[in-house]
Amino acid sequence: MGIMLQRVRTMLGGAMCLALLAVAAGPPAEAEQARNNLSRAKVFLAAGDYRHAIEMCQKEVEAAPSVESYVYLTYAYHALNGYLDHLARTDQWVKVEQLYVNLAFHDLDALTNPPDILARMAKEIIHESADRQADVSAAMAARLNEASTARLWKQQTAWRVAKPDSWWAGPPLEWGW
């Protein structure tokens, strides 16, 4: 009976160590995943893939809701609008249509059922929807912490001024995505 009791204690001790390791490993893995979402969003912004950039920022909000994550999501919507405005100003309506296709279609049905839309209409629809979504996420960030939200928006405003023709292709450097 003594040997059996010793084995049970050993097994329980090992199980406790494994459980403690698993608990200790939990939060850093989540934090790493959140950083991974933002790193991926940064690449998607650079590629002009705003659908995936917004999805990654939404995942960041879900994984780690905070002032920063809501501001990052708002920034992704603003970047989409900035890019749309740039395309309209430079009369690149084919790219507006390509952006619409990127935002509207998630699967291969788009190959056999292409959209028949006018690019200028698509711009207005996307612009209005992104503005609405940006207003919602900005309000959520401000509700969490107005001072932090203001600080982050000062950084993005400076970023826009420093890169007037390309700010939408990535986040401000201070954000560390």
Steps between C-alpha positions, in 0.01 A plus 500: 500500500791738568639457149155555348452818704844625395415439130171686532682793665757500219230493235305777670816707539577459130145588403512810721826611335350453154188692600707787640709510182187509288352785705828689490525458123142621436514881506828546307365280222187718483711816500718353228189416295375856539835636380482250215158639402645851485810386310276332247275808481808711423593272208142504371494883515825515302353264239179701476299203630271700725251218556763284667657799681163587654437134588836480679423818695159358591674186628727727706192663657356156577827361639601805703228766522660832592517864401788416272328211325189710430714787371695255279172374354383857444831577331453205261163644394655845459785349296243340270335839449835671450591252229158544335539878502848467348368276222215740427731806498739327261216370280581130556147361478609151392684469832186615683315213335779259597475623858127441494554144379756445778255623762189331362612151414644235729495197275540374147142588396642835393681323217180376338265775615695826473339816630361744248533824686602851425823587677380843613194345665719243670722777638205679658354181647832391648583850623170545680511156661862535613422843648213355702710209628789735585267726700377201701845364585634851577213558744574167671868594538406840648262334748783282625754781543463839340855617579663192345276530197600864454870408531470229234310731264770766536751238389291399198438864407876564498542182292248624244676836475840333460376260230217681317516274193538163669394509868224247430755231409600445864457611862706765678842368598441578869225241513749218462294270285 
